[in-house]
Amino acid sequence: MTFLRHALTHIGPVASPLKRAALRNIAPGAVNMAQRRWQSNSAFEMTVRDALNAALEEEMVRDETVFLLGEEVAQYSGAYKVSKGLLDKLGPQRIVDTPITEIGFAGIAVGAALGGLKPICEFMTFNFAMQAIDHIVNSAAKTHYMSGGHIKCPIVFRGPNGAASAVAAQHSQCYAAWYGSVPGLKVVSPWNSEDAKGLLKAAIRDPNPVVVLENELMYGVSFPVPEAVQSKDFLIEIGKAKVERQGSDVTLVAHSRAVGFSMGAAEKLAKEGISAE
């Protein structure tokens, strides 16, 4: 099943032709990235990158069977510096640099999961995960139901997904629908720092495969982080929709970076008298 965190739950009618006309005039692509912030009383801020880093460190300290592997995740701190500082804190047996062979290290990760460890397999970009698709789909995803639920495969596949800046068509694909159509895979697609931390921690603790689709353009974006999110015990339930903004006329459904654009569109709709969820 697919679990895209930001799928909203209520679809309400647009009350008048005027409101329908206003909806057609909204241009989500023009939304300022300042709309990335949601209402919060917290003075503490954290980037999405730091939220992911905190989730990795907290879960690896909590459970010694968790380890991270992938290209340049150790010495270089990851292509997008998500694993910065973890090699010094946890050592080379927990933060493992691999050769440039996605099919190779993904296979090692799946084997480690079947052997009782909890690997976090980082792809420099999910476009490269196509090289490892056999391990993800035919090994990890099928283990639970082929064994009648007797064998677990606790593994996380994570990395940047979707369009980014100056990376060309081969590095700009979104795989949410691909992985979401695979039985046995849970798919999460965080937008802000709260979601990034809580969903990654939940994914690491899940006894079966979870695909975490991040977004390169969001790594450096800061969000207010409530005190509860800063706790080492903070988790977000996978599969439960999140309403970022209450509304009664129309529902906007989005995931990942598009949530910010939807929030901006909701602000514009409010000026037209339309209450958007």
C-alpha positions as CSV (number, residue, x, y, z in Angstrom):
1,M,0.0,0.0,0.0
2,T,1.1,3.6,-0.5
3,F,1.3,5.9,2.5
4,L,1.8,9.4,1.2
5,R,1.7,11.4,4.4
6,H,0.1,14.5,3.0
7,A,-3.0,13.0,1.4
8,L,-5.8,14.9,3.0
9,T,-9.1,13.4,4.0
10,H,-12.1,15.7,3.3
11,I,-13.4,16.9,0.0
12,G,-15.9,19.7,0.4
13,P,-18.0,21.3,-2.4
14,V,-17.1,24.7,-3.8
15,A,-20.1,26.7,-2.8
16,S,-20.6,29.0,-5.8
17,P,-19.6,29.7,-9.5
18,L,-17.6,32.6,-8.2
19,K,-15.5,30.3,-6.1
20,R,-15.1,27.8,-9.0
21,A,-13.8,30.7,-11.2
22,A,-11.3,31.7,-8.5
23,L,-10.0,28.2,-8.3
24,R,-9.2,28.2,-12.0
25,N,-7.2,31.4,-11.6
26,I,-4.8,30.1,-8.9
27,A,-1.3,29.4,-10.2
28,P,0.4,27.1,-7.7
29,G,3.8,27.4,-9.4
30,A,4.0,31.0,-8.5
31,V,3.9,30.5,-4.7
32,N,6.7,32.0,-2.7
33,M,8.7,29.5,-0.7
34,A,8.0,31.5,2.4
35,Q,4.8,29.5,2.4
36,R,6.9,26.5,3.7
37,R,6.1,27.6,7.3
38,W,3.0,26.5,9.1
39,Q,1.5,28.0,12.2
40,S,3.7,27.3,15.2
41,N,4.6,28.9,18.5
42,S,8.0,27.3,18.5
43,A,11.0,29.6,18.3
44,F,13.3,26.7,17.5
45,E,14.0,25.9,13.8
46,M,15.6,23.0,12.1
47,T,16.3,22.3,8.4
48,V,15.0,19.2,6.8
49,R,18.6,18.0,6.4
50,D,19.2,18.4,10.2
51,A,15.9,16.7,11.0
52,L,16.9,13.6,9.0
53,N,20.4,13.7,10.5
54,A,18.9,13.8,14.0
55,A,16.5,10.9,13.2
56,L,19.4,8.8,11.9
57,E,21.6,9.5,15.0
58,E,18.8,8.9,17.5
59,E,17.8,5.6,16.1
60,M,21.3,4.3,15.7
61,V,22.1,5.2,19.3
62,R,18.9,3.6,20.4
63,D,19.4,0.3,18.4
64,E,22.8,-1.1,17.7
65,T,21.5,-3.2,14.8
66,V,20.7,-0.1,12.8
67,F,23.4,1.0,10.3
68,L,23.7,3.3,7.2
69,L,25.3,2.3,4.0
70,G,25.6,3.9,0.6
71,E,27.8,5.9,-1.7
72,E,29.9,8.6,0.1
73,V,27.7,8.4,3.3
74,A,30.8,8.1,5.6
75,Q,33.9,10.1,4.6
76,Y,32.0,12.7,2.6
77,S,28.9,12.8,4.9
78,G,26.6,12.0,2.0
79,A,26.0,13.8,-1.3
80,Y,23.6,16.2,0.5
81,K,25.4,16.0,4.0
82,V,22.5,14.2,5.6
83,S,24.9,11.9,7.5
84,K,27.3,14.7,8.5
85,G,29.1,13.9,11.8
86,L,27.7,10.4,12.1
87,L,31.0,8.6,11.1
88,D,32.9,10.3,14.0
89,K,30.1,9.5,16.4
90,L,29.3,6.0,15.4
91,G,32.3,4.6,13.5
92,P,32.9,2.9,10.2
93,Q,31.0,-0.3,11.1
94,R,27.8,1.7,11.4
95,I,28.3,4.3,8.7
96,V,29.5,2.3,5.7
97,D,30.9,3.7,2.4
98,T,30.1,1.5,-0.6
99,P,31.4,1.3,-4.2
100,I,29.4,2.8,-6.9
101,T,27.1,-0.2,-7.5
102,E,23.5,0.2,-6.4
103,I,22.7,-3.4,-7.2
104,G,25.6,-4.5,-5.1
105,F,25.0,-2.5,-1.9
106,A,21.2,-2.8,-2.1
107,G,21.6,-6.6,-2.2
108,I,24.0,-6.5,0.8
109,A,21.4,-4.3,2.7
110,V,18.5,-6.7,1.9
111,G,20.6,-9.7,3.0
112,A,21.6,-7.9,6.2
113,A,17.9,-7.2,7.0
114,L,17.0,-10.8,6.5
115,G,19.9,-11.7,8.8
116,G,18.6,-9.6,11.7
117,L,20.1,-6.2,11.2
118,K,18.3,-3.0,10.3
119,P,20.0,-1.3,7.3
120,I,19.3,2.1,6.0
121,C,20.2,2.0,2.3
122,E,20.9,5.5,0.9
123,F,20.7,6.2,-2.8
124,M,22.5,9.3,-4.0
125,T,19.3,9.8,-6.0
126,F,16.4,7.5,-6.4
127,N,17.0,7.6,-10.2
128,F,20.0,5.4,-9.4
129,A,17.8,3.0,-7.4
130,M,16.6,1.7,-10.8
131,Q,19.9,-0.3,-10.8
132,A,18.7,-2.0,-7.6
133,I,15.0,-2.4,-8.4
134,D,15.2,-6.2,-8.4
135,H,16.4,-6.3,-4.7
136,I,13.7,-3.7,-3.7
137,V,10.7,-5.2,-5.5
138,N,11.5,-8.9,-5.8
139,S,13.4,-9.5,-2.5
140,A,12.6,-6.9,0.1
141,A,9.0,-6.2,-0.8
142,K,7.9,-9.8,-1.2
143,T,9.5,-11.3,1.9
144,H,6.6,-10.7,4.3
145,Y,3.8,-12.2,2.3
146,M,5.8,-15.0,0.6
147,S,6.8,-16.2,4.1
148,G,3.2,-15.9,5.5
149,G,4.4,-13.2,7.8
150,H,7.0,-15.3,9.4
151,I,10.1,-13.5,8.0
152,K,10.6,-9.8,8.4
153,C,12.8,-7.5,6.2
154,P,13.4,-4.4,8.3
155,I,15.0,-2.1,5.8
156,V,14.8,1.6,4.8
157,F,15.5,2.8,1.3
158,R,16.0,6.5,1.3
159,G,17.3,9.5,-0.7
160,P,16.3,12.4,-2.9
161,N,13.4,11.9,-5.3
162,G,11.8,14.1,-8.0
163,A,12.9,17.2,-9.8
164,A,15.7,19.3,-8.5
165,S,18.1,22.0,-9.7
166,A,20.2,21.5,-12.8
167,V,20.3,17.7,-12.6
168,A,18.8,16.9,-16.1
169,A,16.0,14.6,-17.0
170,Q,17.7,11.4,-16.0
171,H,18.0,12.7,-12.4
172,S,14.6,14.4,-12.1
173,Q,12.1,11.5,-12.0
174,C,9.5,11.0,-9.3
175,Y,9.1,7.4,-8.2
176,A,6.3,7.8,-5.7
177,A,3.7,6.1,-8.0
178,W,6.2,3.4,-9.0
179,Y,6.9,2.2,-5.5
180,G,3.4,3.0,-4.3
181,S,2.1,0.3,-6.7
182,V,4.3,-2.4,-5.2
183,P,2.6,-4.7,-2.7
184,G,4.8,-5.0,0.4
185,L,6.3,-1.5,0.3
186,K,5.3,1.4,2.5
187,V,6.1,4.8,0.9
188,V,6.5,8.1,2.8
189,S,7.2,11.5,1.3
190,P,7.9,14.2,3.9
191,W,7.6,17.9,3.4
192,N,8.8,19.7,6.5
193,S,11.3,19.0,9.3
194,E,8.7,17.5,11.6
195,D,7.6,15.0,9.0
196,A,11.2,14.2,8.0
197,K,12.2,13.3,11.5
198,G,9.1,11.5,12.6
199,L,8.6,9.5,9.5
200,L,12.2,8.4,9.1
201,K,12.3,7.3,12.7
202,A,9.1,5.4,12.2
203,A,10.4,3.9,9.0
204,I,13.6,2.6,10.8
205,R,11.5,1.0,13.5
206,D,9.1,-0.7,11.0
207,P,9.6,-4.4,10.7
208,N,9.2,-4.3,6.9
209,P,10.5,-2.3,4.0
210,V,9.8,1.4,3.8
211,V,10.8,3.8,1.0
212,V,11.5,7.3,2.2
213,L,11.3,9.8,-0.7
214,E,13.1,13.0,0.2
215,N,13.4,16.1,-2.0
216,E,16.8,17.7,-2.8
217,L,15.3,21.3,-2.9
218,M,13.9,20.9,0.6
219,Y,17.1,19.7,2.4
220,G,18.2,23.3,3.3
221,V,14.8,24.7,4.1
222,S,14.2,25.6,7.8
223,F,10.9,25.0,9.6
224,P,9.8,25.8,13.2
225,V,10.0,22.7,15.2
226,P,7.7,22.2,18.3
227,E,9.2,20.9,21.5
228,A,7.5,17.5,21.1
229,V,9.3,17.0,17.8
230,Q,12.7,17.6,19.5
231,S,12.1,14.5,21.7
232,K,14.0,11.3,21.0
233,D,10.7,9.5,21.4
234,F,8.9,11.5,18.6
235,L,7.4,9.3,15.9
236,I,4.8,9.9,13.2
237,E,2.4,7.1,12.4
238,I,2.9,5.8,8.9
239,G,-0.3,5.8,6.8
240,K,-2.2,8.5,8.7
241,A,-3.1,11.6,6.7
242,K,-2.1,15.0,8.0
243,V,-4.2,18.1,7.6
244,E,-1.8,21.1,7.5
245,R,-4.6,23.7,7.3
246,Q,-8.3,23.5,8.2
247,G,-10.8,24.4,5.5
248,S,-14.4,23.8,4.5
249,D,-14.9,24.6,0.8
250,V,-12.2,22.6,-1.0
251,T,-9.4,20.1,-0.3
252,L,-5.9,20.4,-1.8
253,V,-4.0,17.1,-1.8
254,A,-0.2,17.1,-2.1
255,H,3.0,15.4,-0.9
256,S,6.6,16.4,-0.6
257,R,7.5,19.9,-1.9
258,A,4.1,20.4,-3.4
259,V,2.6,20.8,0.1
260,G,4.3,24.2,0.3
261,F,2.8,25.3,-3.0
262,S,-0.6,24.0,-1.9
263,M,-0.3,26.1,1.3
264,G,0.4,29.1,-0.7
265,A,-2.5,28.4,-3.0
266,A,-4.7,28.1,0.1
267,E,-3.6,31.6,1.1
268,K,-4.6,33.0,-2.3
269,L,-7.9,31.2,-2.2
270,A,-8.7,32.7,1.2
271,K,-8.4,36.2,-0.3
272,E,-11.1,35.1,-2.8
273,G,-13.4,33.9,0.0
274,I,-12.6,30.2,-0.4
275,S,-11.8,28.2,2.6
276,A,-9.2,25.6,1.5
277,E,-8.2,22.5,3.5
